[in-house]
Amino acid sequence: MERRYDTKYGTLTMRPERDEDDAFLFALFRSHAGRELRQAGLPDAALDTMIGFQYRAQTMTHRGQFPDAAYSIIESDGAPIGRLIEADEGARVYFVDFALLPERQAKGLGTAFIERVADEWGRKGRAARVEVQIANLPSLKLCRNLGFVPIAEARMGYVNLLRTPPVLHNFG
């Protein structure tokens, strides 16, 4: 099922991942993981091997831990620009992974998109939860701007954040 989100940065759609998305997903992963590894000064061949290993490990981990999650590709004008994995936890949804291509980051698009998705869940009376690396300052800023608050002590380098839905009043 395709979902559509209108933002001031354009219309985004979200559709289920397909097998043919693997090359895009690897490129997306490489654009993020490669930054840190390049700073370590690894040769290109070692970098490619390590990123391939990490991509396969992350994919297997996500699929193993969240087999019933919604794995979606985010598109703009029919072109893939990112991914979102949503795991239904009952009273809340866990955003397992969210990533946009580097050229789509730091321009407000990610914030607008996650706000629309969290609002969608909020209208159903459901909270949104994320876990963010303590060192990931851009993601922490995005979450803070959207009203996510810490719900547990940071552990193993991650902080657990929650955005509760607005209280719906029934006057009648």
LOLO-919055 format. One record per residue: residue in one letter; y, z, x of N, C-alpha, C in turn. Coordinates in Angstrom, 1 decimal. Each point is the difference from the previous one (the first is absolute). Layout:
N
+------+--------+--------+--------+--------+--------+--------+--------+--------+--------+
| rest |    n.Y |    n.Z |    n.X |   ca.Y |   ca.Z |   ca.X |    c.Y |    c.Z |    c.X |
+------+--------+--------+--------+--------+--------+--------+--------+--------+--------+
|    A |      Y |      Z |      X |      Y |      Z |      X |      Y |      Z |      X |
...
+------+--------+--------+--------+--------+--------+--------+--------+--------+--------+
***
This chain:
172
+------+--------+--------+--------+--------+--------+--------+--------+--------+--------+
| rest |    n.Y |    n.Z |    n.X |   ca.Y |   ca.Z |   ca.X |    c.Y |    c.Z |    c.X |
+------+--------+--------+--------+--------+--------+--------+--------+--------+--------+
|    M |   -1.2 |    0.0 |    0.8 |    1.2 |    0.0 |   -0.8 |    1.3 |    0.0 |    0.9 |
|    E |    0.8 |   -0.9 |   -0.3 |    1.3 |   -0.1 |    0.8 |    1.0 |    0.9 |   -0.6 |
|    R |    0.8 |    0.7 |    0.9 |    1.1 |    0.9 |   -0.5 |    1.3 |   -0.6 |    0.6 |
|    R |    1.0 |    0.1 |   -0.7 |    1.3 |   -0.6 |    0.4 |    1.1 |    1.1 |    0.0 |
|    Y |    0.8 |   -0.1 |    1.1 |    1.1 |    1.0 |    0.2 |    1.3 |   -0.7 |    0.3 |
|    D |    1.0 |    0.1 |   -0.8 |    1.3 |   -0.6 |    0.2 |    0.8 |    1.1 |    0.8 |
|    T |    0.6 |   -0.4 |    1.1 |    0.8 |    0.8 |    0.8 |    1.3 |   -0.8 |    0.3 |
|    K |    1.0 |    0.7 |    0.5 |    1.2 |   -0.7 |    0.4 |   -0.2 |   -0.8 |    1.2 |
|    Y |   -1.2 |    0.1 |    0.6 |   -0.3 |   -0.8 |    1.2 |   -0.9 |   -1.2 |   -0.4 |
|    G |   -0.2 |   -0.2 |   -1.3 |   -0.9 |   -1.0 |   -0.5 |   -1.2 |    0.5 |   -0.7 |
|    T |   -0.7 |   -0.9 |   -0.6 |   -1.2 |    0.3 |   -0.7 |   -1.2 |    0.1 |    0.9 |
|    L |   -0.8 |    1.0 |   -0.1 |   -1.2 |    0.2 |    0.7 |   -1.2 |    0.0 |   -1.0 |
|    T |   -1.1 |   -0.5 |    0.5 |   -1.2 |    0.1 |   -0.9 |   -1.1 |    0.7 |    0.9 |
|    M |   -0.9 |    0.6 |   -0.7 |   -1.1 |    0.6 |    0.7 |   -1.3 |   -0.5 |   -0.7 |
|    R |   -0.9 |   -0.5 |    0.8 |   -1.3 |   -0.5 |   -0.5 |   -1.1 |    0.6 |    0.8 |
|    P |   -1.2 |    0.0 |   -0.5 |   -1.2 |    0.5 |    0.7 |   -0.2 |   -0.8 |    1.3 |
|    E |   -0.5 |    0.8 |    1.0 |   -0.4 |   -0.7 |    1.3 |   -1.2 |   -0.9 |   -0.3 |
|    R |   -0.1 |   -1.1 |    0.8 |   -1.1 |   -0.9 |    0.0 |   -0.5 |   -0.2 |    1.4 |
|    D |   -1.2 |   -0.5 |    0.1 |   -0.6 |   -0.2 |    1.3 |    0.9 |   -0.8 |    0.9 |
|    E |    0.6 |   -1.0 |   -0.6 |    0.8 |   -1.0 |    0.8 |    1.3 |    0.7 |    0.5 |
|    D |    0.3 |    1.2 |   -0.4 |    1.2 |    0.8 |    0.5 |   -0.3 |    0.6 |    1.4 |
|    D |   -1.2 |    0.0 |    0.5 |   -0.3 |    0.7 |    1.2 |    0.9 |   -0.4 |    1.2 |
|    A |    0.3 |   -1.3 |    0.1 |    0.8 |   -0.4 |    1.2 |    1.5 |    0.5 |   -0.2 |
|    F |    0.5 |    0.0 |   -1.2 |    1.3 |    0.6 |   -0.2 |    0.0 |    1.5 |    0.3 |
|    L |   -1.1 |    0.7 |   -0.5 |   -0.1 |    1.5 |    0.2 |   -0.1 |    0.3 |    1.4 |
|    F |   -0.7 |   -0.8 |    0.8 |   -0.1 |    0.2 |    1.4 |    1.4 |   -0.2 |    0.7 |
|    A |    0.7 |   -1.0 |   -0.4 |    1.3 |   -0.3 |    0.6 |    1.0 |    1.2 |   -0.4 |
|    L |   -0.1 |    0.5 |   -1.2 |    0.8 |    1.1 |   -0.4 |   -0.3 |    1.2 |    0.8 |
|    F |   -1.3 |    0.3 |    0.2 |   -0.4 |    1.2 |    0.8 |    0.5 |   -0.2 |    1.4 |
|    R |   -0.2 |   -1.2 |    0.6 |    0.4 |   -0.3 |    1.4 |    1.5 |    0.2 |    0.2 |
|    S |    0.8 |   -0.4 |   -1.0 |    1.4 |    0.2 |    0.1 |    0.4 |    1.4 |    0.1 |
|    H |   -0.8 |    0.9 |   -0.6 |    0.4 |    1.5 |    0.1 |   -0.7 |    0.7 |    1.2 |
|    A |   -1.3 |   -0.2 |    0.1 |   -0.8 |    0.6 |    1.1 |    0.4 |   -0.5 |    1.3 |
|    G |    0.3 |   -1.3 |    0.1 |    0.3 |   -0.6 |    1.3 |    1.3 |    0.6 |    0.6 |
|    R |    0.9 |    0.5 |   -0.8 |    1.3 |    0.5 |    0.6 |   -0.3 |    1.1 |    1.0 |
|    E |   -0.8 |    1.0 |   -0.5 |   -0.3 |    1.2 |    0.9 |   -0.8 |   -0.4 |    1.2 |
|    L |   -1.0 |   -0.9 |   -0.2 |   -0.9 |   -0.4 |    1.1 |    0.8 |   -0.8 |    1.0 |
|    R |    0.9 |   -0.9 |   -0.4 |    0.8 |   -0.8 |    0.9 |    0.8 |    0.9 |    0.9 |
|    Q |    0.5 |    1.1 |   -0.5 |    0.8 |    1.0 |    0.8 |   -0.9 |    0.6 |    1.1 |
|    A |   -1.3 |    0.1 |   -0.2 |   -0.9 |    0.6 |    1.0 |   -0.2 |   -1.0 |    1.1 |
|    G |    0.5 |   -1.2 |   -0.1 |   -0.1 |   -1.0 |    1.1 |   -1.4 |   -0.6 |    0.2 |
|    L |   -0.8 |    0.0 |   -1.0 |   -1.4 |   -0.6 |    0.1 |    0.1 |   -1.5 |    0.1 |
|    P |   -0.9 |   -0.6 |    0.8 |   -0.1 |   -1.5 |    0.0 |   -0.3 |   -0.6 |   -1.3 |
|    D |    0.4 |   -1.2 |   -0.3 |   -0.1 |   -0.6 |   -1.3 |   -1.5 |    0.0 |   -0.5 |
|    A |   -0.9 |   -0.3 |    0.9 |   -1.4 |   -0.1 |   -0.4 |   -0.5 |    1.4 |   -0.4 |
|    A |    0.4 |    1.0 |    0.7 |   -0.4 |    1.4 |   -0.4 |    0.6 |    0.4 |   -1.3 |
|    L |    1.3 |   -0.4 |   -0.1 |    0.7 |    0.3 |   -1.2 |   -0.6 |   -0.6 |   -1.3 |
|    D |   -0.4 |   -1.3 |    0.2 |   -0.7 |   -0.7 |   -1.2 |   -1.3 |    0.7 |   -0.3 |
|    T |   -0.8 |    0.4 |    1.0 |   -1.3 |    0.6 |   -0.2 |    0.2 |    1.4 |   -0.7 |
|    M |    1.0 |    0.8 |    0.5 |    0.2 |    1.3 |   -0.6 |    0.5 |   -0.1 |   -1.5 |
|    I |    1.0 |   -0.9 |   -0.2 |    0.5 |   -0.2 |   -1.4 |   -1.1 |   -0.5 |   -0.9 |
|    G |   -0.9 |   -0.9 |    0.4 |   -1.1 |   -0.4 |   -0.8 |   -0.9 |    1.1 |   -0.4 |
|    F |   -0.3 |    0.8 |    1.0 |   -0.9 |    1.2 |   -0.2 |    0.7 |    1.0 |   -1.0 |
|    Q |    1.3 |    0.3 |    0.2 |    0.7 |    0.9 |   -0.9 |    0.1 |   -0.5 |   -1.4 |
|    Y |    0.2 |   -1.3 |   -0.1 |    0.1 |   -0.6 |   -1.4 |   -1.3 |    0.1 |   -0.7 |
|    R |   -1.1 |   -0.3 |    0.7 |   -1.3 |    0.1 |   -0.7 |   -0.4 |    1.5 |   -0.3 |
|    A |    0.4 |    0.9 |    0.9 |   -0.3 |    1.4 |   -0.3 |    0.8 |    0.5 |   -1.2 |
|    Q |    1.3 |   -0.4 |    0.0 |    0.8 |    0.5 |   -1.1 |   -0.5 |   -0.6 |   -1.4 |
|    T |   -0.3 |   -1.3 |    0.1 |   -0.5 |   -0.6 |   -1.3 |   -1.3 |    0.7 |   -0.4 |
|    M |   -0.9 |    0.3 |    0.9 |   -1.3 |    0.6 |   -0.4 |    0.3 |    1.5 |   -0.5 |
|    T |    1.0 |    0.7 |    0.6 |    0.3 |    1.3 |   -0.4 |    0.6 |    0.0 |   -1.4 |
|    H |    1.0 |   -0.9 |   -0.2 |    0.6 |    0.0 |   -1.3 |   -1.0 |   -0.4 |   -1.1 |
|    R |   -0.8 |   -1.0 |    0.2 |   -1.0 |   -0.4 |   -1.0 |   -1.1 |    1.1 |   -0.2 |
|    G |   -0.3 |    0.7 |    1.1 |   -1.0 |    1.1 |   -0.2 |    0.6 |    1.2 |   -0.7 |
|    Q |    1.2 |    0.4 |    0.3 |    0.6 |    1.2 |   -0.6 |    0.6 |   -0.2 |   -1.3 |
|    F |    0.4 |   -1.3 |   -0.3 |    0.6 |   -0.3 |   -1.3 |   -0.6 |   -1.2 |   -0.6 |
|    P |   -1.3 |    0.0 |   -0.3 |   -0.7 |   -1.2 |   -0.6 |    0.5 |   -0.5 |   -1.3 |
|    D |    0.6 |    0.9 |   -0.8 |    0.5 |   -0.3 |   -1.3 |    1.5 |   -0.3 |    0.0 |
|    A |    0.7 |    0.1 |    1.1 |    1.4 |   -0.2 |    0.1 |    0.4 |   -1.5 |   -0.4 |
|    A |    1.3 |   -0.2 |   -0.4 |    0.5 |   -1.3 |   -0.2 |    0.6 |   -0.5 |    1.3 |
|    Y |   -0.6 |   -1.1 |    0.5 |    0.5 |   -0.6 |    1.3 |    0.8 |   -1.2 |   -0.4 |
|    S |    1.3 |    0.0 |    0.2 |    0.9 |   -1.0 |   -0.5 |    0.8 |   -0.7 |    1.1 |
|    I |    0.3 |   -1.3 |   -0.2 |    0.9 |   -0.8 |    0.9 |    1.3 |    0.0 |   -0.7 |
|    I |    1.1 |    0.2 |    0.7 |    1.3 |   -0.1 |   -0.5 |    0.5 |   -1.4 |    0.3 |
|    E |    0.6 |   -0.7 |   -1.0 |    0.5 |   -1.3 |    0.3 |    1.4 |   -0.2 |   -0.5 |
|    S |    0.7 |   -0.8 |    0.7 |    1.4 |   -0.4 |   -0.3 |    0.0 |   -1.6 |   -0.1 |
|    D |    0.3 |   -0.5 |   -1.1 |    0.0 |   -1.5 |   -0.2 |   -1.3 |   -0.6 |    0.4 |
|    G |   -1.1 |    0.7 |   -0.4 |   -1.4 |   -0.5 |    0.2 |   -0.5 |    0.2 |    1.4 |
|    A |    0.8 |    0.5 |    0.9 |   -0.5 |    0.2 |    1.4 |   -0.2 |    1.5 |    0.3 |
|    P |   -1.2 |    0.3 |    0.7 |   -0.3 |    1.4 |    0.2 |    1.0 |    0.6 |    1.0 |
|    I |    0.5 |    1.2 |   -0.3 |    1.0 |    0.7 |    0.9 |   -0.5 |    1.4 |    0.3 |
|    G |   -1.0 |    0.5 |   -0.7 |   -0.5 |    1.4 |    0.3 |   -1.2 |    0.4 |   -0.8 |
|    R |   -0.3 |    1.3 |    0.0 |   -1.2 |    0.5 |   -0.6 |    0.3 |    1.4 |   -0.5 |
|    L |   -0.7 |    0.3 |   -1.1 |    0.0 |    1.4 |   -0.5 |   -1.4 |    0.4 |   -0.5 |
|    I |   -0.5 |    1.1 |    0.5 |   -1.3 |    0.6 |   -0.5 |    0.3 |    1.2 |   -0.8 |
|    E |   -0.4 |    0.0 |   -1.3 |    0.2 |    1.1 |   -0.9 |   -1.3 |    0.6 |   -0.4 |
|    A |   -0.2 |    1.3 |    0.2 |   -1.2 |    0.8 |   -0.4 |    0.3 |    0.9 |   -1.1 |
|    D |   -0.6 |   -0.2 |   -1.1 |    0.2 |    0.9 |   -1.2 |   -0.6 |    1.3 |    0.2 |
|    E |    0.8 |    1.1 |    0.0 |   -0.5 |    1.3 |    0.2 |    0.0 |    0.9 |   -1.3 |
|    G |    0.1 |   -0.7 |   -1.1 |    0.1 |    0.8 |   -1.3 |    1.4 |    0.2 |   -0.4 |
|    A |    0.5 |    1.2 |    0.3 |    1.4 |    0.4 |   -0.3 |    1.1 |   -0.7 |    0.8 |
|    R |   -0.5 |   -0.7 |    1.1 |    0.9 |   -0.7 |    0.9 |   -0.7 |   -1.2 |    0.6 |
|    V |    0.8 |   -0.8 |    0.6 |   -0.5 |   -1.2 |    0.7 |    0.4 |    0.2 |    1.5 |
|    Y |   -1.0 |   -0.3 |    0.9 |    0.3 |    0.1 |    1.4 |    0.2 |   -1.4 |    0.6 |
|    F |    1.2 |   -0.2 |    0.6 |    0.3 |   -1.2 |    0.6 |   -0.6 |    0.1 |    1.4 |
|    V |   -1.2 |   -0.6 |    0.2 |   -0.8 |    0.1 |    1.2 |    0.7 |   -0.7 |    1.2 |
|    D |    0.4 |   -1.2 |   -0.3 |    0.6 |   -0.8 |    1.0 |    1.1 |   -0.9 |   -0.6 |
|    F |    1.1 |   -0.2 |    0.6 |    1.1 |   -0.8 |   -0.4 |    0.6 |   -0.7 |    1.3 |
|    A |    0.1 |   -1.3 |    0.0 |    0.5 |   -0.7 |    1.2 |    0.7 |   -1.2 |   -0.5 |
|    L |    1.1 |   -0.3 |    0.6 |    0.7 |   -1.3 |   -0.2 |    0.1 |   -0.7 |    1.4 |
|    L |    0.1 |   -1.3 |    0.0 |    0.2 |   -0.8 |    1.2 |    1.3 |    0.5 |    0.7 |
|    P |    0.1 |    0.0 |    1.3 |    1.2 |    0.6 |    0.7 |    1.3 |   -0.7 |   -0.5 |
|    E |    0.0 |   -1.3 |   -0.3 |    1.2 |   -0.6 |   -0.4 |    0.5 |    0.4 |   -1.4 |
|    R |   -0.8 |    0.7 |   -0.7 |    0.3 |    0.5 |   -1.4 |    0.3 |    1.5 |    0.0 |
|    Q |    0.0 |    0.6 |    1.2 |    0.2 |    1.5 |    0.1 |    1.5 |    0.3 |    0.3 |
|    A |    0.4 |    1.2 |   -0.3 |    1.3 |    0.6 |    0.3 |    1.1 |   -0.7 |   -0.7 |
|    K |   -0.2 |   -0.6 |   -1.2 |    1.0 |   -0.7 |   -0.8 |    0.1 |    0.6 |   -1.4 |
|    G |   -0.8 |    1.0 |   -0.3 |    0.0 |    0.6 |   -1.3 |   -1.1 |   -0.5 |   -0.9 |
|    L |   -0.7 |   -1.1 |    0.3 |   -1.0 |   -0.5 |   -0.8 |   -1.2 |    0.9 |   -0.2 |
|    G |   -0.5 |    0.7 |    1.1 |   -1.1 |    0.9 |   -0.1 |    0.3 |    1.2 |   -0.9 |
|    T |    1.2 |    0.5 |    0.2 |    0.5 |    1.1 |   -0.9 |    0.0 |   -0.4 |   -1.5 |
|    A |    0.6 |   -1.1 |   -0.2 |    0.1 |   -0.5 |   -1.4 |   -1.4 |   -0.3 |   -0.6 |
|    F |   -0.9 |   -0.5 |    0.8 |   -1.3 |   -0.3 |   -0.5 |   -0.8 |    1.3 |   -0.3 |
|    I |   -0.1 |    0.9 |    1.0 |   -0.7 |    1.3 |   -0.3 |    0.6 |    0.7 |   -1.1 |
|    E |    1.3 |    0.0 |   -0.2 |    0.6 |    0.7 |   -1.1 |   -0.5 |   -0.6 |   -1.3 |
|    R |   -0.1 |   -1.3 |   -0.1 |   -0.4 |   -0.7 |   -1.2 |   -1.5 |    0.4 |   -0.3 |
|    V |   -0.8 |    0.0 |    1.0 |   -1.4 |    0.3 |   -0.2 |   -0.2 |    1.5 |   -0.4 |
|    A |    0.7 |    0.9 |    0.7 |   -0.1 |    1.4 |   -0.3 |    0.6 |    0.3 |   -1.4 |
|    D |    1.0 |   -0.7 |   -0.4 |    0.6 |    0.1 |   -1.3 |   -1.0 |   -0.4 |   -1.1 |
|    E |   -0.8 |   -1.1 |    0.3 |   -1.0 |   -0.5 |   -0.9 |   -1.0 |    1.1 |   -0.2 |
|    W |   -0.5 |    0.6 |    1.0 |   -1.0 |    1.1 |   -0.1 |    0.7 |    1.2 |   -0.7 |
|    G |    1.3 |    0.3 |    0.3 |    0.7 |    1.1 |   -0.6 |    0.1 |   -0.2 |   -1.5 |
|    R |    0.2 |   -1.2 |   -0.5 |    0.0 |   -0.2 |   -1.5 |   -1.3 |    0.3 |   -0.6 |
|    K |   -1.1 |    0.0 |    0.7 |   -1.3 |    0.4 |   -0.5 |   -0.2 |    1.5 |    0.2 |
|    G |    1.0 |    0.7 |    0.5 |   -0.1 |    1.5 |    0.2 |   -0.7 |    0.3 |    1.3 |
|    R |    0.0 |   -0.9 |    0.9 |   -0.8 |    0.2 |    1.2 |    1.0 |    0.1 |    1.2 |
|    A |   -0.3 |    0.9 |    0.9 |    0.7 |    0.2 |    1.3 |   -0.5 |   -1.0 |    1.0 |
|    A |    0.8 |   -0.2 |    1.0 |   -0.4 |   -0.9 |    1.2 |   -0.1 |    0.8 |    1.2 |
|    R |   -1.0 |   -0.2 |    0.8 |   -0.2 |    0.8 |    1.2 |   -0.2 |   -0.9 |    1.2 |
|    V |    0.5 |    0.4 |    1.2 |   -0.1 |   -0.8 |    1.2 |   -0.3 |    1.0 |    1.2 |
|    E |   -0.6 |   -0.5 |    1.0 |   -0.1 |    0.7 |    1.3 |    0.7 |   -0.8 |    1.0 |
|    V |    0.9 |    0.5 |    0.8 |    0.8 |   -0.7 |    0.9 |   -0.1 |    0.7 |    1.4 |
|    Q |   -0.1 |   -0.8 |    1.0 |    0.0 |    0.5 |    1.4 |    1.3 |    0.7 |    0.2 |
|    I |    0.0 |    1.1 |    0.6 |    1.2 |    0.8 |    0.3 |    1.0 |   -0.8 |    0.9 |
|    A |   -0.5 |   -0.9 |    0.8 |    0.9 |   -0.8 |    0.9 |    0.5 |   -1.2 |   -0.7 |
|    N |   -0.5 |   -0.4 |   -1.2 |    0.4 |   -1.2 |   -0.7 |    1.3 |    0.3 |   -0.7 |
|    L |    1.1 |    0.0 |    0.7 |    1.3 |    0.4 |   -0.6 |    0.5 |   -1.0 |   -1.1 |
|    P |   -0.2 |   -1.3 |    0.2 |    0.4 |   -0.9 |   -1.1 |   -0.7 |    0.3 |   -1.3 |
|    S |   -1.3 |    0.2 |    0.0 |   -0.8 |    0.3 |   -1.2 |    0.4 |    1.4 |   -0.6 |
|    L |    0.2 |    0.9 |    0.9 |    0.4 |    1.4 |   -0.5 |    1.4 |   -0.2 |   -0.7 |
|    K |    0.9 |   -0.8 |    0.5 |    1.3 |   -0.2 |   -0.6 |   -0.1 |   -0.7 |   -1.3 |
|    L |   -0.9 |   -1.0 |   -0.1 |   -0.2 |   -0.7 |   -1.3 |   -0.5 |    1.0 |   -1.0 |
|    C |   -1.0 |    0.8 |    0.4 |   -0.6 |    1.0 |   -1.0 |    1.1 |    1.0 |   -0.4 |
|    R |    0.7 |    0.5 |    0.9 |    1.1 |    1.0 |   -0.3 |    1.0 |   -0.6 |   -1.0 |
|    N |    0.4 |   -1.3 |    0.2 |    0.9 |   -0.6 |   -0.8 |   -0.5 |   -0.3 |   -1.5 |
|    L |   -1.3 |    0.0 |   -0.1 |   -0.6 |   -0.2 |   -1.3 |   -0.5 |    1.3 |   -0.7 |
|    G |    0.4 |    1.1 |    0.6 |   -0.3 |    1.3 |   -0.6 |   -1.4 |    0.6 |    0.3 |
|    F |   -0.7 |   -0.6 |    1.0 |   -1.3 |    0.6 |    0.4 |    0.4 |    1.3 |    0.8 |
|    V |   -0.8 |    1.1 |   -0.3 |    0.2 |    1.3 |    0.7 |   -1.3 |    0.4 |    0.6 |
|    P |    0.0 |    0.8 |    1.1 |   -1.2 |    0.5 |    0.6 |   -0.7 |    0.9 |   -0.9 |
|    I |   -1.3 |   -0.1 |   -0.1 |   -0.8 |    0.9 |   -0.8 |   -1.0 |    0.8 |    0.8 |
|    A |   -0.1 |   -0.2 |    1.3 |   -0.9 |    0.8 |    0.8 |    0.5 |    0.0 |    1.4 |
|    E |   -0.4 |    0.9 |    0.8 |    0.3 |    0.0 |    1.4 |   -0.5 |   -1.2 |    0.7 |
|    A |    0.8 |   -0.6 |    0.9 |   -0.4 |   -1.1 |    0.8 |   -1.3 |    0.3 |    0.7 |
|    R |   -1.0 |   -0.9 |    0.0 |   -1.2 |    0.2 |    0.8 |   -0.4 |   -1.3 |    0.6 |
|    M |   -0.6 |    0.1 |    1.2 |   -0.5 |   -1.1 |    0.8 |    1.1 |   -1.1 |    0.1 |
|    G |    1.2 |    0.3 |    0.1 |    1.1 |   -1.0 |    0.2 |    0.5 |   -0.6 |   -1.3 |
|    Y |   -0.4 |    0.4 |   -1.1 |    0.4 |   -0.6 |   -1.3 |    0.6 |    1.1 |   -0.9 |
|    V |    0.9 |   -0.5 |   -0.8 |    0.6 |    0.9 |   -1.1 |   -0.4 |   -0.6 |   -1.3 |
|    N |   -0.4 |    0.9 |   -0.9 |   -0.4 |   -0.4 |   -1.4 |    1.2 |    0.1 |   -0.9 |
|    L |    0.4 |   -1.0 |   -0.7 |    1.2 |    0.0 |   -0.9 |   -0.4 |   -0.4 |   -1.4 |
|    L |    0.8 |    0.5 |   -0.9 |   -0.3 |   -0.3 |   -1.5 |    1.3 |   -0.3 |   -0.7 |
|    R |    0.0 |   -1.0 |   -0.8 |    1.1 |   -0.3 |   -0.9 |   -0.5 |    0.2 |   -1.4 |
|    T |    0.6 |    1.0 |   -0.7 |   -0.5 |    0.3 |   -1.4 |    0.7 |   -0.9 |   -1.0 |
|    P |   -0.6 |   -0.3 |   -1.1 |    0.6 |   -0.8 |   -1.0 |    1.1 |    0.8 |   -0.7 |
|    P |    1.0 |   -0.7 |   -0.5 |    1.0 |    0.8 |   -0.8 |   -0.6 |    0.7 |   -1.2 |
|    V |    0.5 |    1.1 |   -0.4 |   -0.5 |    0.7 |   -1.1 |    0.4 |   -0.8 |   -1.3 |
|    L |   -1.0 |   -0.3 |   -0.8 |    0.3 |   -0.7 |   -1.2 |    0.2 |    1.0 |   -1.1 |
|    H |    1.1 |    0.0 |   -0.7 |    0.3 |    0.9 |   -1.1 |   -0.4 |   -0.7 |   -1.3 |
|    N |   -0.6 |    0.8 |   -0.8 |   -0.4 |   -0.5 |   -1.4 |    0.8 |    0.8 |   -1.0 |
|    F |    1.1 |   -0.6 |   -0.5 |    0.8 |    0.6 |   -1.0 |   -0.3 |   -0.6 |   -1.3 |
|    G |   -0.7 |    0.7 |   -0.8 |   -0.4 |   -0.6 |   -1.3 |   -0.6 |    0.9 |   -0.9 |
+------+--------+--------+--------+--------+--------+--------+--------+--------+--------+
***
